[in-house]
Amino acid sequence: MTKDKAEKVLAILNLKHDTNQISMIRTANHFGIKKVFIIGDELRHKEGSCKSCHRHMSIRSFEEWQFFSSIAAKRYKLVLIEKTENSVPIEDFTFPERCVIMTGHESNGFSKDFIDAADYIVHIPTLGDQVPCLNTGVACGIGLYEATKRDALHESKDDNNVSDEVKDGK
């Protein structure tokens, strides 16, 4: 793989809840993400709970400083999903072909280091008024859908494996 090849990567902060980490990895696998970077602790509870995703994906752990240096060396753009004064609504954003996508920590969001290092910050608009933010795993799913939907649409246009019954609406 060349350094400039299009690639989307999920990065996960050291989360409090294993279920969020596992959900995010399974979601990444569903959307065709091949690499997951975990900042802080290594992947917990690999066997069983990830439905063997770890066997089909590259999952690497980094300390924070290693993460920043690695993505810079590999020319990834860092896209944070977080509501800030300057964030852009996710539906108006075009994800770079080569990027690392992250959602914030369950309690603390992102540190200033991550905000300052981000190439882009996007947010998921809040439609309700009772809960100001989404669960990090849910935000991850929405973000990965938005990041990969154009790729999926191009693949589906090229896919000639659709049966005649589906084409005819039967």
C-alpha positions as CSV (number, residue, x, y, z in Angstrom):
1,M,0.0,0.0,0.0
2,T,1.4,3.4,-0.9
3,K,1.3,6.3,1.5
4,D,-1.1,8.2,-0.7
5,K,-3.7,5.5,-1.2
6,A,-7.3,6.4,-0.2
7,E,-8.0,5.0,3.2
8,K,-10.3,5.7,6.1
9,V,-9.2,4.7,9.6
10,L,-11.1,4.7,12.9
11,A,-9.3,6.0,16.0
12,I,-10.7,5.3,19.5
13,L,-9.7,7.1,22.6
14,N,-9.2,5.1,25.8
15,L,-12.9,4.7,26.6
16,K,-14.5,3.9,30.0
17,H,-16.9,1.3,28.7
18,D,-15.8,-1.8,26.8
19,T,-19.2,-2.0,25.1
20,N,-18.5,1.3,23.4
21,Q,-15.1,0.2,22.1
22,I,-16.5,-3.1,20.9
23,S,-19.5,-1.4,19.2
24,M,-17.2,1.0,17.4
25,I,-15.0,-1.7,16.1
26,R,-17.9,-3.8,14.9
27,T,-19.4,-0.7,13.2
28,A,-16.1,0.1,11.5
29,N,-15.9,-3.5,10.2
30,H,-19.5,-3.2,8.9
31,F,-18.5,0.0,6.9
32,G,-15.4,-1.6,5.5
33,I,-12.8,0.1,7.7
34,K,-9.7,-2.0,7.7
35,K,-7.7,-0.2,10.4
36,V,-8.5,0.8,13.9
37,F,-6.1,2.8,16.1
38,I,-6.7,2.7,19.9
39,I,-5.2,5.5,21.8
40,G,-4.3,4.3,25.3
41,D,-5.3,0.8,26.4
42,E,-5.2,-2.1,24.0
43,L,-8.3,-3.7,22.7
44,R,-10.1,-5.4,25.6
45,H,-12.2,-8.6,25.4
46,K,-11.2,-9.5,21.8
47,E,-12.6,-13.0,21.8
48,G,-16.3,-13.3,21.2
49,S,-17.5,-9.8,21.8
50,C,-16.1,-8.4,18.6
51,K,-17.5,-11.3,16.5
52,S,-13.9,-11.9,15.3
53,C,-13.6,-8.5,13.7
54,H,-10.1,-8.3,15.1
55,R,-9.1,-11.2,12.8
56,H,-10.1,-9.2,9.7
57,M,-8.9,-5.8,10.7
58,S,-5.6,-4.2,11.8
59,I,-6.1,-3.0,15.3
60,R,-3.1,-1.2,16.8
61,S,-2.6,0.6,20.1
62,F,-0.8,3.9,20.5
63,E,0.2,6.3,23.2
64,E,-1.1,9.7,22.3
65,W,2.3,11.1,21.1
66,Q,2.8,8.0,19.0
67,F,-0.6,8.4,17.4
68,F,0.0,12.0,16.4
69,S,3.4,11.2,14.9
70,S,2.1,8.1,13.1
71,I,-0.8,9.9,11.4
72,A,1.4,12.8,10.4
73,A,4.0,10.4,8.9
74,K,1.4,8.6,6.9
75,R,-0.3,11.8,5.7
76,Y,-3.7,11.1,7.2
77,K,-6.1,14.0,7.8
78,L,-7.6,14.0,11.3
79,V,-11.3,14.4,11.4
80,L,-13.0,14.8,14.8
81,I,-16.7,14.5,15.4
82,E,-17.4,17.0,18.1
83,K,-19.5,20.1,18.4
84,T,-17.4,23.2,18.8
85,E,-17.8,26.9,17.8
86,N,-16.1,26.2,14.5
87,S,-17.4,22.7,13.7
88,V,-19.2,22.1,10.4
89,P,-22.4,20.1,10.2
90,I,-21.5,16.5,9.1
91,E,-24.0,16.5,6.2
92,D,-22.2,19.5,4.7
93,F,-18.7,17.9,4.9
94,T,-16.9,15.8,2.4
95,F,-14.5,13.5,4.1
96,P,-11.0,13.3,2.7
97,E,-10.1,10.1,1.0
98,R,-7.3,9.5,3.4
99,C,-8.4,10.3,7.0
100,V,-8.6,9.2,10.6
101,I,-12.0,9.6,12.1
102,M,-12.6,10.0,15.8
103,T,-15.4,10.6,18.3
104,G,-14.7,12.0,21.7
105,H,-14.4,10.3,25.1
106,E,-17.7,9.4,26.8
107,S,-17.2,12.0,29.6
108,N,-14.5,14.4,28.5
109,G,-14.8,14.7,24.7
110,F,-11.4,15.7,23.3
111,S,-8.4,17.3,25.0
112,K,-7.1,20.6,23.6
113,D,-4.2,18.6,22.0
114,F,-6.7,16.8,19.8
115,I,-8.7,19.9,19.0
116,D,-5.6,21.7,18.0
117,A,-4.2,18.8,15.9
118,A,-7.5,18.3,14.0
119,D,-7.5,19.1,10.3
120,Y,-11.3,19.2,10.4
121,I,-14.0,19.2,13.1
122,V,-17.6,18.2,12.2
123,H,-20.7,17.8,14.3
124,I,-23.9,15.8,14.2
125,P,-26.8,18.3,14.5
126,T,-29.0,17.8,17.6
127,L,-32.7,17.8,16.7
128,G,-34.0,17.2,20.2
129,D,-33.6,19.4,23.2
130,Q,-33.4,17.0,26.1
131,V,-30.1,15.3,25.5
132,P,-27.2,17.6,24.3
133,C,-25.0,14.8,22.8
134,L,-24.9,11.3,21.5
135,N,-23.3,8.2,22.9
136,T,-19.8,8.0,21.4
137,G,-20.6,4.6,19.8
138,V,-23.7,6.0,18.1
139,A,-21.8,9.1,16.9
140,C,-19.1,6.8,15.5
141,G,-21.7,4.9,13.5
142,I,-23.2,8.1,12.0
143,G,-19.7,9.4,11.3
144,L,-18.6,6.2,9.6
145,Y,-21.7,6.1,7.5
146,E,-21.2,9.6,6.3
147,A,-17.5,9.0,5.7
148,T,-18.1,5.9,3.6
149,K,-21.5,6.4,1.9
150,R,-20.0,8.0,-1.2
151,D,-17.7,5.0,-1.6
152,A,-20.6,2.6,-1.1
153,L,-22.8,4.4,-3.6
154,H,-20.0,4.2,-6.2
155,E,-19.6,0.5,-5.5
156,S,-23.4,-0.2,-5.7
157,K,-23.6,1.6,-9.1
158,D,-20.9,-0.8,-10.4
159,D,-22.6,-3.9,-8.8
160,N,-24.4,-5.9,-11.4
161,N,-25.3,-8.6,-9.0
162,V,-28.7,-7.3,-8.2
163,S,-31.4,-9.8,-9.2
164,D,-34.1,-8.9,-11.7
165,E,-36.7,-9.3,-9.0
166,V,-35.0,-6.6,-6.9
167,K,-34.7,-4.3,-9.9
168,D,-38.4,-4.8,-10.7
169,G,-39.4,-4.1,-7.1
170,K,-40.8,-7.6,-6.4
